[in-house]
């Protein structure tokens, strides 16, 4: 397209991931503004995730902003947004809703399984006066952990849990 109106489409496939991406936008007065119009991401372990809605993006020589975008799979949502004013002044916000814990089974030894869901939100940022800070809040909905005995190919017991909550704060003093 032209500087005033253009589109970029990207498709890629590798053994562990398939990606489809589409951007559109315009460059005017030393500023680019546009949208992340389409994003599909698929992996064998996590399945297919799709962009829930087009997301505005703005970039100029002083700042960049990616408004909140969400990837969806069934009822699960993984969202993020980012702003940057300078190399030492930025913020990233994330949230997850109804994320199935079964997505993490690929990280466990063979034969182990998880059920339940995770909700959470997080923020990490840096400013000229505070080099790094952030917060993470995670809530587990009830579920079951099914560990396998060493050498077993399937779970040998089930451990039910009724939920849980974790808050983590990172600031100049320490990780709390």
Secondary structure, DSSP 8 states (H G I E B T S, - for coil): --SSSEEEEEEEEETTEEEEEEEEEEEETTEEEEEEEEEEEEETTTEEEEESS-EEEEEESS-EEEEEEEEEETTEEEEEEEEEEETTEEEEEEEEEEEEGGGGGGGS-TT-EE--EEEEEEEEEE-SS-SSEEEEEEEE-SEEEE---TT-SS----EEE--EEEEEEE-SS-B-
